Amino acid sequence: MNRPLSARMQPDNRAQGSPPDYMPGFGNDFETEALPGALPQGQNSPQRCAYGLYAEQLSGTPFTAPRGRNERSWCYRIRPSVKHVGRFRQIDMPGWKTAPHVIPGVTSLGQYRWDPVPIPDEALTFLTGMRTMTTAGDVNTQVGMATHVYLATASMQDEYFYSADSELLVVPQAGRLRFLTELGIIDVEPQEIAVLPRGMVFRVEVAEGPARGFVCENYGQKFELPGRGPIGANCLANPRDFKTPVASFEDRETPSRVIVKWCGGFHETGIGHSPLDVVAWHGNYAPCKYDLRTFSPVGAVLFDHPDPSIFTVLTAPSGIEGTANIDFVLFRDRWNVAENTFRPPWYHKNIMSELMGNIHGIYDAKPKGFVPGGISLHNMMLPHGPDRNAFEAASATELKPEKLEDTMSFMFETRFPQHLTEFAAHEAPLQDDYIACWADMVKHFDGTP
């Protein structure tokens, strides 16, 4: 159990404030308090909480989930979260789409690649700047996912959000964001990620902008660390490198707005205070961040190379063993040493649908055209692989130990087909000539060994 010796009181810690504090570990049972004695000991719901706080539980799983998968956090807050003004009113959030979402006349069958989505010269928050690229599955049956690009130039002011539909995995590509959540503050920058649980209220500030990045919206079972199998107890994403924020609260009496995403729709209600008023909490259902530069890749040390599943950072199970609802896969700096081996990713068709994003640097299978901020989509059972230049270079190069440097790309992979949105098909900067990168592949076969 991780309990900081002192968790600072931060009544209104804005983007220019000091860095937040974190507790290490993935899925740990944490406890933290921003005021001494605010956290009850020996029980969850005393008759009277210290400081006149309210006890409230946030459950991330059914009450009867097995102990190893049961997730909940007890929050001790200034006001119960049920307190708001009037009923929810439906609002429009035109850039954010939810599955099922199939556009007539738009085919998702093919190999697609986009240049970085430009950041417009206008005020966009993390919410209003969300642009959905693909959707998969069905939010109403809690399977599948959506992929978004966020474009943020302005902080959310007296405005708060939570998704009742989904867990959010945020992958910054440019700029820095600060997530002020009910349970604490998380700062993220490129080459880091943040994971925000379903139902967690937060506000997003642009700490350094403009900001752009990717979001994987997970409708299904929440992300967990993958099993390592024969790899053993270490490497890949190690639990200690995940950081969960300490308690930090706002006690502000000001008219505010809470936006909720529910069954694909967006709704708002008013409140007279900041909902980020949790003074102390304990439990294992909490937001976290992870530095992708701490991912420890493994690979072949003699010949051939294993499947790209060895690069899985987080996985969201589907209920079918070995078949993920979503895999989050990372391709970062690493050594290539395999002998007599074609070292880039091979040509293949996959039962999974693969959406890739480039965080920075050059991706070895596509040295041209796939630039930082760019996106590619290879849907289920669609062949793909290195372009001609990559193939010819890898086939002829002298095989000696080589370190891939200045590279970081990722993949959101799902067992469902990913459907293009109207934005992805007609507004985002689609590379119409992408499939031409394979057009000049030549025949080497001549009938001789």
Buried (B, 14 or more C-beta within 10 A) or exposed (E): EBEBEEBEBBEEBEBEBEEBBBBBBBBBEBBBBBBEEBBBEEEEEEEEBBEEBBBBEBBBBEEEEEEEBBBBBBBBBBBEBEEBEEEBEEEEBEBBBBBBBEBEEEEBEEBBBBBBBEBEEEEBBBBBBBBBBBBBBBBEEBBBBBBBBBBBBBBBEEBBBBBEBBBBBBBBBBBBBBBBBBBBBBBBBBBBBBBBBBBBBBBBBBBEBBBBBBBBBBBBBBBEBBEBEEEEEEEBBBEEBBBBBBBBBBBBEEEBBBBBBBEBBBBBBEBEBBBBBBBBBBBBBBBBBBBBEBBEBBBBEEEEBEEBBBBBBBBBBBEEEEEBBBBBBBBBBBEBBBEEBBBBBEBEEBEBBBBBBBBBBBBBBBBEBBBBBBBBBBBBEBEBBBBEEBBBEBEEEEBEEBEBEEBBBBBBBBBBBBBBBBBBBEEBEBBEEBEEBBEEBEEEEEEEE
